[in-house]
Amino acid sequence: MTLDGYVGGANRTPMRISNDLDILRVHELRAASDAVLVGVGTVIADDPKLTVKWELLGRAGPQPLRVVMDPDLRTPEGALVRDARAPTLFLARTGVPARPGWSVEHVPAPNGSLDVGAALDRLGARRVKRLLVEGGPRTLRRFFEGGHVDEFTLFVAPLVLAEPTAARLFESPMDLSAGMRLASAEMLRTGLVLTWRRR
Ligand SMILES: NC(=O)c1ccc[n+]([C@@H]2O[C@H](COP(=O)([O-])OP(=O)(O)OC[C@H]3O[C@@H](n4cnc5c(N)ncnc54)[C@H](OP(=O)(O)O)[C@@H]3O)[C@@H](O)[C@H]2O)c1
């Protein structure tokens, strides 16, 4: 995020906030994960691939499962997250018709929000033990609200965006220290990496 708490550009346009070392760090995190998850808002705004760039890491390895929290299956047909580089699973609300050729698991959605605990059970059944949630903010918030975060790591870039139309990491109050402790704070060339772990 930027120093003033934004995670994207004006009007939800993609914006580079990470530096080169942070991008490497993210690929190491993906490489150490069984699955990488985002919300459909991120797929629509950024069209990410969500794969590990093993060539950046200087070694080879498998691609983690890509997972999209997409209650109504709004992911565009040509989204990069559906390319052939890695398998992709969509988590949709019960009753939403699956799309031909898409791998979809249905999850109950009491009050309209996918039950994150039930989603994690589905992923557990697929042998996903280490899940990296890459955002965006609404998805992250739902994982925090359900108490499903074991570790939270954040790169803070030396940028001030001051752009009210951009997405903020947090839009409502939260006290991280309530259930988590700050485990480390490290400089990463131009920015700072902060990591909290569950108490
Ligand atoms: N800097 C970063 O590291 C980073 C990372 C990711 C994204 N971003 C930025 O964040 C912005 C997008 O953020 P966002 O908060 O709008 O998107 P998001 O969290 O990726 O997606 C939000 C959508 O995901 C669905 N969703 C996720 N969890 C759900 C749940 N438990 N139950 C029901 N629906 C769930 C909902 O879809 P429905 O609306 O269909 O119900 C919701 O609207 C973009 O500007 C992007 O660039 C930044």
The ligand as an SDF file (V2000), in Angstrom:
LIG
                    3D

 48 52  0  0  0  0  0  0  0  0999 V2000
   -1.9440   -3.3750   -3.8670 N   0  0  0  0  0  0  0  0  0  0  0  0
   -2.3820   -4.6040   -3.7450 C   0  0  0  0  0  0  0  0  0  0  0  0
   -1.6920   -5.4530   -3.1780 O   0  0  0  0  0  0  0  0  0  0  0  0
   -3.7220   -4.9870   -4.2930 C   0  0  0  0  0  0  0  0  0  0  0  0
   -4.1020   -6.3230   -4.3010 C   0  0  0  0  0  0  0  0  0  0  0  0
   -5.3630   -6.6280   -4.8150 C   0  0  0  0  0  0  0  0  0  0  0  0
   -6.2100   -5.6300   -5.2690 C   0  0  0  0  0  0  0  0  0  0  0  0
   -5.8090   -4.3510   -5.2450 N   0  0  0  0  0  0  0  0  0  0  0  0
   -6.7040   -3.2640   -5.7030 C   0  0  0  0  0  0  0  0  0  0  0  0
   -7.9260   -3.3810   -4.9900 O   0  0  0  0  0  0  0  0  0  0  0  0
   -8.9950   -2.9010   -5.8010 C   0  0  0  0  0  0  0  0  0  0  0  0
  -10.0890   -3.9490   -5.8380 C   0  0  0  0  0  0  0  0  0  0  0  0
  -10.5100   -4.1530   -4.5180 O   0  0  0  0  0  0  0  0  0  0  0  0
  -11.9600   -4.6690   -4.1380 P   0  0  0  0  0  0  0  0  0  0  0  0
  -12.0480   -4.6260   -2.6450 O   0  0  0  0  0  0  0  0  0  0  0  0
  -12.9570   -3.9240   -4.9520 O   0  0  0  0  0  0  0  0  0  0  0  0
  -11.9020   -6.1270   -4.7380 O   0  0  0  0  0  0  0  0  0  0  0  0
  -11.7790   -7.6090   -4.2130 P   0  0  0  0  0  0  0  0  0  0  0  0
  -11.6830   -7.7310   -2.7330 O   0  0  0  0  0  0  0  0  0  0  0  0
  -10.7250   -8.2630   -5.0410 O   0  0  0  0  0  0  0  0  0  0  0  0
  -13.1550   -8.1730   -4.7150 O   0  0  0  0  0  0  0  0  0  0  0  0
  -14.3490   -7.7850   -4.0670 C   0  0  0  0  0  0  0  0  0  0  0  0
  -15.4340   -8.6690   -4.5520 C   0  0  0  0  0  0  0  0  0  0  0  0
  -15.0800  -10.0280   -4.2880 O   0  0  0  0  0  0  0  0  0  0  0  0
  -16.2030  -10.7490   -3.9930 C   0  0  0  0  0  0  0  0  0  0  0  0
  -15.9980  -11.4110   -2.7010 N   0  0  0  0  0  0  0  0  0  0  0  0
  -14.8370  -11.6220   -2.0970 C   0  0  0  0  0  0  0  0  0  0  0  0
  -15.0100  -12.2800   -0.9490 N   0  0  0  0  0  0  0  0  0  0  0  0
  -16.3030  -12.4950   -0.8420 C   0  0  0  0  0  0  0  0  0  0  0  0
  -17.0950  -13.1080    0.1330 C   0  0  0  0  0  0  0  0  0  0  0  0
  -16.6010  -13.6740    1.2400 N   0  0  0  0  0  0  0  0  0  0  0  0
  -18.4120  -13.1220   -0.0650 N   0  0  0  0  0  0  0  0  0  0  0  0
  -18.9540  -12.5620   -1.1530 C   0  0  0  0  0  0  0  0  0  0  0  0
  -18.2390  -11.9620   -2.0910 N   0  0  0  0  0  0  0  0  0  0  0  0
  -16.9330  -11.9240   -1.9430 C   0  0  0  0  0  0  0  0  0  0  0  0
  -17.3640   -9.7740   -4.0240 C   0  0  0  0  0  0  0  0  0  0  0  0
  -17.9440   -9.9070   -5.3030 O   0  0  0  0  0  0  0  0  0  0  0  0
  -19.4280   -9.4650   -5.7070 P   0  0  0  0  0  0  0  0  0  0  0  0
  -19.3750   -7.9780   -5.8120 O   0  0  0  0  0  0  0  0  0  0  0  0
  -19.6710  -10.1750   -7.0110 O   0  0  0  0  0  0  0  0  0  0  0  0
  -20.3400   -9.9000   -4.6010 O   0  0  0  0  0  0  0  0  0  0  0  0
  -16.7310   -8.4410   -3.8600 C   0  0  0  0  0  0  0  0  0  0  0  0
  -17.3860   -7.3820   -4.4600 O   0  0  0  0  0  0  0  0  0  0  0  0
   -8.4130   -2.5950   -7.1610 C   0  0  0  0  0  0  0  0  0  0  0  0
   -8.1890   -1.2100   -7.2590 O   0  0  0  0  0  0  0  0  0  0  0  0
   -7.0870   -3.3450   -7.1540 C   0  0  0  0  0  0  0  0  0  0  0  0
   -6.1300   -2.7230   -7.9660 O   0  0  0  0  0  0  0  0  0  0  0  0
   -4.5880   -4.0150   -4.7610 C   0  0  0  0  0  0  0  0  0  0  0  0
  1  2  1  0
  2  3  2  0
  2  4  1  0
  4  5  1  0
  4 48  2  0
  5  6  2  0
  6  7  1  0
  7  8  2  0
  8  9  1  0
  8 48  1  0
  9 10  1  0
  9 46  1  0
 10 11  1  0
 11 12  1  0
 11 44  1  0
 12 13  1  0
 13 14  1  0
 14 15  2  0
 14 16  1  0
 14 17  1  0
 17 18  1  0
 18 19  2  0
 18 20  1  0
 18 21  1  0
 21 22  1  0
 22 23  1  0
 23 24  1  0
 23 42  1  0
 24 25  1  0
 25 26  1  0
 25 36  1  0
 26 27  1  0
 26 35  1  0
 27 28  2  0
 28 29  1  0
 29 30  1  0
 29 35  2  0
 30 31  1  0
 30 32  2  0
 32 33  1  0
 33 34  2  0
 34 35  1  0
 36 37  1  0
 36 42  1  0
 37 38  1  0
 38 39  2  0
 38 40  1  0
 38 41  1  0
 42 43  1  0
 44 45  1  0
 44 46  1  0
 46 47  1  0
M  CHG  2   8   1  16  -1
M  END
$$$$
